[in-house]
Amino acid sequence: MAEHLQHPIFSIIKDLAEQMRTECYVIGGYVRDRIMDRSFKDDVDILVVGSGIDFASRLGEILHTKVTVYKSFGTAMLVYDGLDIEFVGARKESYRRDSRKPIVEDGTLQDDQNRRDFTINAMAYSLNKHNYGQLLDPFNGLEDIKLRIIRTPLDPQETFSDDPLRMMRAIRFATQLHFKIDIKAVQAIAENKERIKIVSQERITDELNKIILSEKPSQGFKYLFDTGLLELIFPAMCNLHGVEVIQGKGHKDNFYHTLEVLDNVAELSDDLWLRWAAIMHDIAKPATKRFDKKVGWTFHGHEDRGARMVPKLFAEMKLPLNDKMRFVQKLVQLHLRPIVLAQDIVTDSAVRRLLFEAGDDIDALMLLCHADVTTKNEFKKAKYRQNFELVKQKLKDVEERDHLRNWQPPVTGEDIMHVFGLAPGKQVGIIKSAIREAILEGDIPNEREAAYHFMIEEGRKINLEPKHTLFTERLK
């Protein structure tokens, strides 16, 4: 394992630790990721038995580099040769029942390893001269890596009750690393799930986003659901679970369908917001579920209802209420449209309308719809996928010809008011809508001159005569 400490900073720390007669260790994620041969972030946690701030300040003087001190946290950080290195003093912690903020005291290496969340994060390499490079692994984290299991160093009941965010972190690490969670820890999460209520929504959502961004996010959501955490942090998603049967007719379980769509999207894109669109695409099915004796179960309008739910859900989850939210909302609103196109004869008009409404998000929408095909019938799946390819080609052909992505009207409202001498009002809107519909239906090309002449005709239909003309340069 000596290769894990080849960076010159470790040797420099060793020499300074000897000079200052203190103990130093590299601990946590860096050790775990190097042992697992994973790519690691350029950050290293150094544990100092004593003052991490004093040690970092002295090291900064030697390296002639700036040290940033976070006094309230008892930590200090510096950047050296591409590494972000954080120094913290060894400590022991105790907790009050109503807070996940610990009462901190100075401690030993053993105290500090005891307070770590998981065995795989409690391993440390010594940076001391007498045992430099030795792995200190009091809780058999190395063995847990081999077994691919998430365990807590101490009793999981105590670990999760003290800091309930660790329940989310356990599930997040299991999902990211493709590990399982120790059965005692799973039981402890289920028994302590209500404790998550003392954690801020921002911290919960941060961990949830990391689960969503993992290679196979469904693993994390299954843990969240099975332990009861999902019901507390995202009840709208839990509502998707279950199958109802009436007169021998049942519908699919929309919770597990959603997870399948999410995994499908994750195979094709690492875009967090496209993955959120996968999570939200059927979110309104419980609210729109109806049983019809002739056709069975229906979910009419779930795309419209779902799109209206997105802003409220984003606000509750403390997700950004900006263009990211609007992107998810748009995809939820439109997610059935390409599927309908793939089932029918694809007309230019239908394709134009889809391009007009989706704009630059058309590619993301098509990816979501491709992922939404989860039928186990291989014939149906192959047919859908084949039809999707036809729709994609049609989209490409129409876009190249009509240029409708992020469409702007070739004749504007200002043009209409100028020609007919109108003030802003209903008549301007009528003519604008008629021009848009004519272009989308293919009645006129998406060109300024054709739209201008069509505008004159539409104006006359509502008893308007042009009072001015558009100059030649304006037509261009």
NORQUIUR-V273531 format. One record per backbone hydrogen bond with DSSP energy under -0.5 kcal/mol. CO is the residue of the C=O (numbers start at 1). NH is the residue of the N-H. E is the energy in kcal/mol with one decimal. If there is no record, write none. Layout:
<<CO | NH | E> <CO | NH | E>>
This chain:
<<1 | 4 | -1.7> <2 | 5 | -1.8> <3 | 6 | -1.2> <7 | 10 | -1.5> <7 | 11 | -0.6> <8 | 12 | -1.9> <9 | 13 | -2.5> <10 | 14 | -2.2> <11 | 15 | -2.2> <12 | 16 | -2.2> <13 | 17 | -2.9> <14 | 18 | -1.9> <15 | 19 | -2.0> <16 | 20 | -2.8> <17 | 21 | -0.5> <17 | 22 | -2.3> <18 | 21 | -0.6> <23 | 49 | -2.4> <24 | 127 | -2.4> <25 | 27 | -0.5> <25 | 47 | -3.5> <26 | 125 | -2.7> <27 | 30 | -0.5> <27 | 45 | -0.5> <28 | 32 | -2.3> <29 | 33 | -3.0> <30 | 34 | -2.2> <31 | 35 | -2.3> <32 | 36 | -2.1> <33 | 38 | -3.0> <34 | 37 | -0.8> <41 | 43 | -1.8> <42 | 84 | -3.4> <44 | 46 | -0.6> <44 | 86 | -2.8> <45 | 27 | -2.2> <45 | 47 | -0.5> <46 | 48 | -0.5> <46 | 88 | -2.2> <47 | 25 | -2.1> <48 | 50 | -1.6> <48 | 90 | -2.7> <49 | 23 | -0.5> <50 | 52 | -0.7> <51 | 55 | -1.9> <52 | 56 | -2.4> <53 | 57 | -2.4> <54 | 58 | -2.1> <55 | 59 | -2.3> <56 | 60 | -2.6> <57 | 61 | -1.5> <58 | 62 | -1.7> <59 | 63 | -2.5> <60 | 64 | -1.0> <60 | 65 | -2.0> <66 | 79 | -0.5> <67 | 69 | -0.6> <68 | 77 | -2.8> <69 | 71 | -0.6> <70 | 73 | -1.1> <70 | 74 | -1.0> <70 | 75 | -1.9> <71 | 74 | -0.6> <74 | 89 | -0.9> <75 | 70 | -3.2> <76 | 87 | -3.3> <77 | 68 | -3.2> <78 | 85 | -3.0> <80 | 83 | -1.9> <83 | 80 | -2.3> <83 | 85 | -0.7> <84 | 44 | -2.6> <84 | 86 | -0.5> <85 | 78 | -2.2> <86 | 46 | -3.4> <87 | 76 | -1.8> <88 | 48 | -2.8> <90 | 107 | -1.9> <92 | 105 | -2.4> <94 | 103 | -3.7> <96 | 99 | -1.4> <100 | 102 | -0.7> <102 | 104 | -0.7> <103 | 94 | -1.6> <105 | 92 | -2.5> <108 | 112 | -2.3> <109 | 113 | -2.6> <110 | 114 | -2.2> <111 | 115 | -1.2> <113 | 116 | -1.0> <118 | 121 | -1.5> <119 | 122 | -1.2> <123 | 28 | -1.6> <124 | 136 | -3.6> <125 | 26 | -2.0> <126 | 133 | -3.0> <128 | 131 | -0.9> <129 | 132 | -0.7> <131 | 134 | -2.2> <134 | 126 | -2.3> <134 | 136 | -0.5> <135 | 137 | -0.7> <136 | 124 | -1.6> <137 | 140 | -1.3> <140 | 144 | -1.8> <141 | 145 | -2.0> <142 | 146 | -1.7> <143 | 147 | -2.3> <144 | 148 | -0.8> <144 | 149 | -2.1> <148 | 180 | -2.2> <149 | 151 | -0.6> <150 | 182 | -2.7> <151 | 119 | -2.3> <155 | 158 | -0.6> <155 | 159 | -2.4> <156 | 160 | -2.7> <157 | 161 | -1.8> <158 | 162 | -2.6> <159 | 163 | -1.8> <163 | 166 | -2.1> <164 | 167 | -1.8> <164 | 168 | -0.7> <165 | 169 | -2.2> <166 | 170 | -2.4> <167 | 171 | -1.6> <168 | 172 | -2.6> <169 | 173 | -3.1> <170 | 174 | -2.2> <171 | 175 | -2.1> <172 | 176 | -2.9> <173 | 177 | -2.7> <174 | 178 | -0.8> <174 | 179 | -1.8> <180 | 150 | -2.7> <182 | 185 | -0.5> <182 | 186 | -2.3> <183 | 187 | -2.4> <184 | 188 | -2.0> <185 | 189 | -2.3> <186 | 190 | -2.2> <187 | 191 | -2.2> <188 | 192 | -1.7> <189 | 193 | -0.6> <190 | 193 | -0.5> <192 | 195 | -2.0> <193 | 196 | -2.0> <194 | 197 | -1.7> <195 | 198 | -1.9> <196 | 199 | -1.8> <200 | 204 | -1.9> <201 | 205 | -2.9> <202 | 206 | -2.0> <203 | 207 | -1.8> <204 | 208 | -2.4> <205 | 209 | -2.8> <206 | 210 | -1.5> <207 | 211 | -1.8> <208 | 212 | -2.6> <209 | 213 | -2.0> <211 | 214 | -1.4> <214 | 217 | -0.6> <216 | 219 | -1.5> <217 | 220 | -0.6> <217 | 221 | -1.8> <218 | 222 | -2.3> <219 | 223 | -1.6> <220 | 224 | -2.5> <221 | 225 | -2.5> <222 | 226 | -2.9> <223 | 227 | -2.0> <224 | 228 | -0.6> <224 | 229 | -0.9> <224 | 230 | -2.2> <225 | 228 | -1.0> <228 | 232 | -0.7> <229 | 232 | -0.9> <229 | 233 | -2.1> <230 | 234 | -2.9> <234 | 237 | -1.2> <234 | 238 | -1.3> <235 | 239 | -1.9> <237 | 240 | -1.4> <238 | 241 | -2.1> <240 | 254 | -0.7> <240 | 255 | -1.0> <244 | 251 | -0.8> <246 | 249 | -2.2> <248 | 250 | -0.5> <249 | 246 | -2.4> <252 | 254 | -0.9> <253 | 257 | -2.0> <254 | 258 | -1.8> <255 | 259 | -1.9> <256 | 260 | -1.9> <257 | 261 | -2.5> <258 | 262 | -2.7> <259 | 263 | -2.4> <260 | 264 | -2.3> <261 | 265 | -2.6> <262 | 266 | -2.4> <263 | 267 | -1.5> <264 | 268 | -0.7> <265 | 268 | -1.2> <265 | 269 | -2.4> <270 | 272 | -0.6> <271 | 275 | -1.8> <272 | 276 | -2.0> <273 | 277 | -1.9> <274 | 278 | -1.6> <275 | 279 | -1.9> <276 | 280 | -2.3> <277 | 281 | -1.3> <280 | 283 | -2.0> <282 | 285 | -2.2> <284 | 288 | -1.3> <285 | 289 | -0.8> <290 | 292 | -0.5> <290 | 298 | -2.9> <292 | 296 | -3.0> <296 | 292 | -3.0> <298 | 290 | -2.3> <299 | 302 | -1.9> <301 | 305 | -2.6> <302 | 306 | -2.2> <303 | 307 | -2.1> <304 | 308 | -1.8> <305 | 309 | -1.4> <306 | 310 | -1.3> <307 | 311 | -0.6> <308 | 312 | -0.5> <309 | 313 | -2.4> <310 | 314 | -2.8> <311 | 315 | -2.3> <312 | 316 | -2.4> <313 | 317 | -2.2> <314 | 319 | -2.8> <315 | 318 | -1.0> <320 | 322 | -0.9> <322 | 326 | -2.1> <323 | 327 | -2.0> <324 | 328 | -2.0> <325 | 329 | -2.7> <326 | 330 | -2.5> <327 | 331 | -2.2> <328 | 332 | -2.4> <329 | 333 | -2.4> <330 | 334 | -2.1> <331 | 335 | -1.0> <332 | 335 | -0.5> <334 | 337 | -1.6> <334 | 338 | -0.6> <336 | 340 | -2.4> <337 | 341 | -2.3> <338 | 342 | -2.2> <339 | 343 | -0.8> <340 | 343 | -0.8> <340 | 344 | -1.3> <345 | 347 | -0.6> <347 | 351 | -1.9> <348 | 352 | -2.9> <349 | 353 | -2.2> <350 | 354 | -1.9> <351 | 355 | -2.6> <352 | 356 | -2.7> <353 | 357 | -2.3> <354 | 358 | -2.7> <355 | 359 | -2.3> <355 | 406 | -0.5> <358 | 361 | -2.0> <359 | 362 | -1.5> <361 | 365 | -2.4> <362 | 366 | -2.4> <363 | 367 | -1.9> <364 | 368 | -2.4> <365 | 369 | -2.5> <366 | 370 | -2.2> <367 | 371 | -2.1> <368 | 372 | -1.3> <370 | 373 | -1.1> <372 | 374 | -1.2> <376 | 378 | -0.9> <377 | 381 | -2.7> <378 | 382 | -2.5> <379 | 383 | -2.2> <380 | 384 | -2.8> <381 | 385 | -2.7> <382 | 386 | -2.4> <383 | 387 | -2.6> <384 | 388 | -2.6> <385 | 389 | -1.7> <386 | 390 | -1.4> <387 | 391 | -2.3> <388 | 392 | -2.8> <389 | 393 | -2.1> <390 | 394 | -2.4> <391 | 395 | -2.8> <392 | 396 | -2.1> <393 | 397 | -2.6> <394 | 398 | -2.8> <395 | 399 | -2.3> <396 | 400 | -2.3> <397 | 401 | -1.6> <398 | 402 | -3.6> <399 | 403 | -2.0> <404 | 407 | -1.3> <412 | 416 | -2.0> <413 | 417 | -2.4> <414 | 418 | -2.4> <415 | 419 | -2.6> <416 | 420 | -2.2> <417 | 421 | -1.1> <417 | 422 | -1.6> <419 | 467 | -3.5> <419 | 468 | -2.0> <425 | 429 | -1.5> <426 | 430 | -2.2> <427 | 431 | -2.0> <428 | 432 | -2.5> <429 | 433 | -2.5> <430 | 434 | -1.9> <431 | 435 | -2.3> <432 | 436 | -2.3> <433 | 437 | -2.7> <434 | 438 | -2.3> <435 | 439 | -2.1> <436 | 440 | -2.6> <437 | 441 | -2.5> <438 | 442 | -0.6> <438 | 443 | -2.2> <438 | 444 | -1.2> <439 | 442 | -0.7> <445 | 447 | -2.3> <447 | 451 | -2.1> <448 | 452 | -2.2> <449 | 453 | -2.1> <450 | 454 | -2.0> <451 | 455 | -2.1> <452 | 456 | -1.8> <453 | 457 | -1.8> <454 | 458 | -2.5> <455 | 459 | -2.4> <456 | 460 | -1.9> <457 | 461 | -1.2> <458 | 462 | -0.7> <459 | 462 | -1.0> <459 | 464 | -2.4> <460 | 463 | -1.7> <469 | 471 | -0.5> <471 | 474 | -0.8> <471 | 475 | -2.0> <472 | 476 | -1.8>>
